Amino acid sequence: MTIKQLSVFLENKTGRINEVTKILGKHGINMHAFSMAESTDFGILRLIVSEVDKAVEVLRSESFAVMLTDVVCISCPNVAGSLSAILETLAEKEIFIEYMYAFAEGDKANVVIRPNDLEKCVQVLKECSCSINSKF
């Protein structure tokens, strides 16, 4: 149970993130979660959106470089230590987390992770009865 994440490559220049959000908004595509990472020359905007295929189409039509990646989104209680327990289980099973980002809503936290072994990660999470989100 994975979800699709968009990675949009952006030049480090004022207004580029806003261009992406305007395009998505104009086409009625909702951003559920996002993360921005940057280097000296460019940034990577990672997004979980309401309509993946439509988002890819409209962004590419506006000359943005977009890549799709499978990721896992887990839900856990929004309390101290709950994420640590999940990450410890994954580490014990030798699953490396390439990157992750999170957001919380009330008593629930959602964590998007990109593991080195997607299938094994999902299997381990299911075995430990971890809640995996397949939709937002």
Secondary structure, DSSP 8 states (H G I E B T S, - for coil): --EEEEEEEEES-TTHHHHHHHHHHHTT--EEEEEEEE-SSEEEEEEEES-HHHHHHHHHHTT-EEEEEEEEEEEEESSTTHHHHHHHHHHHTT--EEEEEEEEETTEEEEEEEESSHHHHHHHHHHTT-EEES--
